[in-house]
Amino acid sequence: MTAFDLGPAILFCPADRPERFRTALERADAVILDLEDAVLPAAKAAARANVIAADIDPERVIVRVNAPDSEHFPSDLEAVARTGFRTVMVAKTEDAESLSAFDERFSLIALCETARGIHAADRIAAHPLVSAMMWGAEDLVASLGGTSSRNSAGGYRDVARYARSRVLLESGAHGKAAIDAVHIDLDDVAGLESEAVDAAASGFRATACIHPNQVAIIRAAYRPDEETVAWARAVLAAADDERGVFRFEGRMVDEPVLRHARSVVGRAD
């Protein structure tokens, strides 16, 4: 079982804050114990020890390790191997070859958050150990020498929108799940809701978040409303008596529409 099978709201939790582990897991569908950006270099050894000692459901836990080319990666990998946690998010994944450090015990979530990572997204998605991909906006723009992933209106700049779309498309092309990036403005509830609604409608399987208060908003965004669910069930029922393309409630229905309906019912169940 991997993160995207567990529900849409995946919550980051700093691995140097073990007192938060259990609460984070109770609040979200899955938790990411973060050994990377959320932990200062001086605290990384203690954070690894916390991950090793963590007594929480391994089926709902992801461990984010530092980038494969970082000095911290070997120690991260050694620590994770001593645990029952087998879903690993690899920060700043930039090429498929860097994932060879893992064996078949692990299910990988490749975090493409640099220009090189986005460029290699097709090859990364094809890696047999990769079960999902995620993208990141701020590190991406920083890797390009930029200063902000968002424009003055609060929306993503074109380069970030491209990266988001590429990760989603390459994930889908290789049968992998896609996880949408975090919304870092904690006070922007409307913005988070809009992006999560768009993520669900576009085909993302989950959205990562950085605060427990964001969980309910994400869950609601991924949950289809009753009217949409009723329509989906009705059109699927009607299809049982039809052959090929047919008309339903004034709309042409073919196989792509039926796939949309199946997706709606799947998210509702």
Stockholm file with secondary structure:
# STOCKHOLM 1.0

chainA/1-269         MTAFDLGPAILFCPADRPERFRTALERADAVILDLEDAVLPAAKAAARANVIAADIDPERVIVRVNAPDSEHFPSDLEAVARTGFRTVMVAKTEDAESLSAFDERFSLIALCETARGIHAADRIAAHPLVSAMMWGAEDLVASLGGTSSRNSAGGYRDVARYARSRVLLESGAHGKAAIDAVHIDLDDVAGLESEAVDAAASGFRATACIHPNQVAIIRAAYRPDEETVAWARAVLAAADDERGVFRFEGRMVDEPVLRHARSVVGRAD
#=GR chainA/1-269 SS CCGGGSCSEEEEEETTCGGGHHHHHHHSSEEEEESSTTSCGGGHHHHHHHHHHCCSCGGGEEEEECCTTSTTHHHHHHHHHTSSCCEEEETTCCCGGGGGGSCTTCEEEEEECSHHHHHTHHHHHTCTTEEEEEECHHHHHHHTTCSCSBCTTSSBCHHHHHHHHHHHHHHHHTTCEEEECCCCCTTCHHHHHHHHHHHHHHTCSEEEESSGGGHHHHHHHHSCCHHHHHHHHHHHHHHTTCCSSEEETTEEECHHHHHHHHHHHHHHC
#=GC SS_cons         CCGGGSCSEEEEEETTCGGGHHHHHHHSSEEEEESSTTSCGGGHHHHHHHHHHCCSCGGGEEEEECCTTSTTHHHHHHHHHTSSCCEEEETTCCCGGGGGGSCTTCEEEEEECSHHHHHTHHHHHTCTTEEEEEECHHHHHHHTTCSCSBCTTSSBCHHHHHHHHHHHHHHHHTTCEEEECCCCCTTCHHHHHHHHHHHHHHTCSEEEESSGGGHHHHHHHHSCCHHHHHHHHHHHHHHTTCCSSEEETTEEECHHHHHHHHHHHHHHC
//
